[in-house]
Amino acid sequence: PYLPGGISGYRKQWRINSGYRSTAGNRALSGSNTSQHCKGQAVDIQITGGSKSAHFEMIQKIANTCPFDQLILEYSPNGITAWIHCSFDKNRMRQDCRTINLATGYSGKGFTLFS
């Protein structure tokens, strides 16, 4: 598996802002007890200066470009920013797509663009 650095229109405009996390570090971020970050299987990607709609577009391109276990479009508690959680597990490639909005408490299957 690879991260799609060559997806049209995004070349060097994205960055990984979270990768491997220790259990303590994950707990400090209120992460899940079963977080794939703690196993080195997940990254959070953010488009530099990107709007929520840019993240919405990119997550759909990732879903259609490479294999994954989970892709989650996440919105921050303040509702202003977004990022993409992408995980890989060679033994479990569920192709699980979802959206989580930490500002509203919304959690659902598929990708949803919040304005």
C-alpha positions in Angstrom: 0.0 0.0 0.0 1.1 3.6 -0.7 -0.2 7.1 -0.1 -1.3 8.7 -3.3 1.3 11.5 -3.5 0.7 11.7 -7.2 -3.0 12.2 -7.2 -3.8 14.8 -9.8 -3.9 18.3 -8.3 -2.4 17.4 -4.9 1.3 16.6 -5.5 3.0 18.3 -2.5 0.0 20.1 -1.1 -0.8 17.5 1.6 1.0 16.5 4.8 0.8 13.8 7.3 0.0 15.4 10.6 -0.3 12.2 12.7 1.1 8.8 12.2 2.3 6.3 14.8 1.2 7.2 18.3 2.1 5.7 21.6 -0.8 4.5 23.8 -0.2 7.5 26.1 0.0 9.9 23.2 -3.2 8.5 21.7 -5.0 8.7 25.1 -3.9 12.4 25.4 -5.6 13.1 22.0 -8.8 11.2 23.2 -8.1 8.6 20.6 -9.9 5.2 20.4 -8.7 2.4 22.6 -8.4 0.3 19.4 -6.6 3.0 17.3 -4.7 1.8 14.4 -2.3 4.7 15.0 -0.9 2.7 17.9 -0.1 -0.2 15.6 1.6 2.0 13.0 -1.3 1.3 10.6 -2.8 4.7 10.3 -2.1 8.3 9.2 -4.0 11.5 9.4 -3.6 13.6 6.2 -4.3 17.3 5.9 -4.3 19.4 2.7 -2.1 22.5 3.3 -4.5 25.4 3.3 -7.2 23.2 2.0 -10.9 23.8 2.4 -13.4 21.2 3.7 -14.5 20.7 0.1 -10.9 20.0 -1.0 -10.6 17.3 1.7 -14.0 15.9 0.5 -12.6 15.7 -3.1 -9.3 14.1 -2.0 -10.8 11.4 0.1 -12.9 10.3 -2.8 -9.8 10.2 -5.0 -7.9 8.1 -2.4 -10.9 5.7 -2.1 -10.7 5.2 -5.9 -6.9 5.0 -6.1 -5.5 2.7 -3.5 -6.5 -0.2 -1.1 -7.3 0.8 2.5 -8.9 -0.6 5.6 -10.5 2.7 6.8 -11.0 6.1 5.3 -12.6 8.7 7.6 -13.3 12.3 6.7 -13.0 14.0 10.1 -14.2 17.5 11.0 -12.6 19.3 14.0 -14.5 20.1 17.2 -14.6 23.8 16.1 -16.1 22.8 12.8 -13.5 24.9 10.9 -10.9 22.3 9.7 -11.0 18.8 8.3 -8.5 16.0 7.8 -8.5 12.5 6.4 -7.8 9.4 8.5 -6.4 6.6 6.3 -5.5 3.1 7.6 -4.0 0.0 6.2 -4.1 -3.5 7.6 -2.9 -6.2 5.3 -5.0 -8.8 7.1 -8.2 -6.7 7.2 -9.0 -4.4 4.2 -12.6 -3.5 5.0 -12.9 -0.6 2.6 -14.7 1.2 5.4 -15.7 4.7 4.4 -17.2 7.1 7.0 -17.5 10.7 8.1 -17.1 12.0 11.7 -18.0 15.5 12.7 -16.6 16.3 16.1 -18.5 19.6 16.2 -21.9 18.1 15.9 -21.4 14.5 17.0 -22.4 13.2 13.6 -20.9 9.8 12.6 -22.1 7.9 9.6 -21.2 5.6 6.7 -19.9 7.2 3.5 -18.4 10.7 2.9 -20.4 13.8 3.8 -19.4 17.3 3.1 -20.3 19.8 5.9 -20.2 23.5 5.1 
